[in-house]
């Protein structure tokens, strides 16, 4: 993984693909610098702050999807390479070395292979980039919700966390009431 200025260059899931996955994180980095502004947002600047957090969250989610695709490709290629090694090369290796097959020998044989190692490295790199963007996305969503509460208080509206589902409209009234009361009893 390489980050220069606002571009993140990631390896793709296919070893034959030489061009990197290029992600322009300009909006993400700008919004990240503005996370502190949530503490001091007011009705005059809250809409602009919410907009910036929303753009950064959308961009993060989009890039996470791209990374997830490359990650799946890398895992598929790794599994294919692993199968080739185990089925085509391991039996001769075991015979030459006089070893009996077991899990440790199989794993060591796979780890020793340069192609499998390169694919595993790509999986690790893509996984780290995915988690980095996932954590940024969570921060942007929290900042958006905090700014939204300022905007809603300006309008005199009460806000509820967007993660809490409402009562099921298809459930009976009694069941909905039971669910809400059980949440209150649990301290939620």
Residue pairs with C-beta under 8 A, 6 or more apart in sequence:
1 8
1 9
1 10
1 125
1 128
1 129
2 8
2 9
2 20
3 9
3 25
6 24
6 25
6 26
6 29
7 22
7 23
7 24
7 25
8 22
8 23
8 25
8 129
9 20
9 21
9 22
9 23
10 20
10 21
10 23
10 67
10 70
10 125
10 126
10 129
11 20
11 21
11 70
11 121
11 122
11 125
11 126
12 19
12 20
12 21
12 70
12 73
12 74
12 122
13 69
13 70
13 71
13 72
13 73
13 74
13 75
13 76
13 77
13 122
13 126
14 73
14 74
14 77
15 77
15 115
15 118
15 119
15 122
21 66
21 67
21 70
23 63
23 66
25 59
25 63
27 52
27 55
27 56
27 59
28 56
28 59
28 60
28 63
28 133
28 136
30 52
30 56
31 52
31 53
31 55
31 56
31 140
31 143
32 56
32 136
32 139
34 49
34 52
34 53
34 143
35 139
35 140
35 143
37 45
37 49
38 49
38 143
38 146
38 147
41 49
41 146
41 147
41 150
42 150
43 150
43 151
43 154
46 147
46 150
46 151
46 154
47 151
49 143
49 147
50 144
50 147
50 148
50 151
53 140
53 141
53 143
53 144
53 147
54 140
54 144
56 136
56 140
57 137
57 140
57 141
57 144
60 133
60 134
60 136
60 137
60 140
61 137
63 133
64 130
64 133
64 134
64 137
67 126
67 129
67 130
67 133
68 130
70 122
70 126
71 123
71 126
71 127
71 130
74 119
74 122
74 123
74 126
75 123
77 119
78 116
78 119
78 120
78 123
81 113
81 115
81 116
81 119
82 110
82 116
85 109
85 110
85 113
85 116
86 106
86 109
86 110
89 109
90 101
90 106
90 109
93 99
93 109
94 100
94 101
94 105
99 105
110 116
111 117
145 161
145 162
148 159
149 159
152 158
152 159
153 159
167 176
167 179
167 180
168 175
168 176
168 179
171 179
